[in-house]
Amino acid sequence: MGEGSERITTVEIYGQSYHVRGVSSPEYIAHLAAFVDERMREVSEMTPTVDTLKVAILAALNIADKYMTAKKKLQTVEQLVAERTEKMRTSLDSVLRPDSP
């Protein structure tokens, strides 16, 4: 199978088997499935519902919350790095070109 070729990986999430088609490695797909399975099991332990769809939706909300929180932290760090980089550039310019206005 060539690089970038789609392959099918069978995973189990919350007691159900799924055939996932994608270009990612089977190990990566299995890792993602294990993550989703873990979140669904955590939700099911904290929620009295036995409806798999509700458990899946609550797990998806939990995962989305973690993703959005991480994304916001990354944006904050990227902004801080950009600001510090600009300050360093300005400082270097003033040292390297002291005659510039």
C-alpha positions as CSV (number, residue, x, y, z in Angstrom):
1,M,0.0,0.0,0.0
2,G,1.5,3.3,-1.0
3,E,2.0,6.3,1.3
4,G,-1.2,8.3,1.5
5,S,-3.3,5.3,0.5
6,E,-6.5,4.8,2.4
7,R,-6.8,1.7,4.6
8,I,-9.4,0.3,6.9
9,T,-8.8,-0.1,10.6
10,T,-11.2,-1.9,12.8
11,V,-11.6,-0.4,16.3
12,E,-13.9,-0.9,19.2
13,I,-15.5,2.0,21.0
14,Y,-17.9,1.5,23.9
15,G,-18.5,-2.1,23.0
16,Q,-19.1,-1.5,19.3
17,S,-16.8,-2.4,16.4
18,Y,-16.2,0.3,13.7
19,H,-14.4,0.1,10.5
20,V,-12.5,3.4,10.0
21,R,-11.2,4.3,6.6
22,G,-8.4,6.8,6.4
23,V,-4.8,7.5,5.5
24,S,-3.5,7.6,9.1
25,S,-1.7,4.6,10.6
26,P,-3.7,1.9,12.2
27,E,-1.9,2.6,15.5
28,Y,-3.0,6.2,15.4
29,I,-6.6,5.3,14.6
30,A,-6.5,2.8,17.5
31,H,-5.1,5.5,19.8
32,L,-7.9,7.9,18.8
33,A,-10.5,5.2,19.3
34,A,-9.1,4.3,22.7
35,F,-9.3,8.0,23.7
36,V,-13.0,8.2,22.6
37,D,-13.8,5.0,24.3
38,E,-12.2,6.2,27.6
39,R,-14.2,9.4,27.5
40,M,-17.4,7.6,26.8
41,R,-16.8,5.3,29.7
42,E,-16.0,8.2,32.0
43,V,-19.2,9.9,31.0
44,S,-21.2,6.7,31.5
45,E,-19.8,6.3,35.0
46,M,-20.9,9.9,35.9
47,T,-24.3,9.8,34.2
48,P,-27.3,7.7,35.0
49,T,-28.3,7.3,31.3
50,V,-27.7,4.0,29.4
51,D,-28.5,5.6,26.0
52,T,-25.4,5.2,24.0
53,L,-26.2,8.2,21.8
54,K,-26.5,10.4,24.8
55,V,-23.2,9.1,26.2
56,A,-21.5,9.7,22.9
57,I,-22.9,13.3,22.7
58,L,-21.8,14.1,26.2
59,A,-18.3,12.6,25.5
60,A,-18.1,14.6,22.3
61,L,-18.9,17.8,24.3
62,N,-16.2,16.9,26.8
63,I,-13.7,16.3,24.0
64,A,-14.7,19.5,22.3
65,D,-14.3,21.5,25.6
66,K,-10.8,20.0,26.1
67,Y,-9.9,20.8,22.4
68,M,-11.2,24.4,22.6
69,T,-9.4,25.0,25.9
70,A,-6.1,23.7,24.5
71,K,-6.6,25.7,21.3
72,K,-7.1,28.9,23.3
73,K,-4.0,28.2,25.4
74,L,-2.0,27.6,22.2
75,Q,-3.3,30.9,20.7
76,T,-2.2,32.7,23.9
77,V,1.3,31.2,23.7
78,E,1.6,32.0,20.0
79,Q,0.6,35.6,20.7
80,L,3.1,35.8,23.5
81,V,5.9,34.4,21.3
82,A,5.0,36.8,18.5
83,E,5.2,39.8,20.9
84,R,8.5,38.7,22.4
85,T,9.9,38.0,19.0
86,E,9.0,41.5,17.9
87,K,10.6,43.0,21.0
88,M,13.7,41.0,20.4
89,R,13.8,42.1,16.7
90,T,13.4,45.7,17.7
91,S,16.2,45.4,20.3
92,L,18.5,43.7,17.8
93,D,17.8,46.3,15.2
94,S,18.6,49.1,17.6
95,V,21.9,47.5,18.5
96,L,22.9,46.5,15.0
97,R,21.8,49.8,13.4
98,P,22.3,52.5,15.9
99,D,22.4,55.2,13.2
100,S,18.9,54.4,12.0
101,P,16.1,56.9,12.9
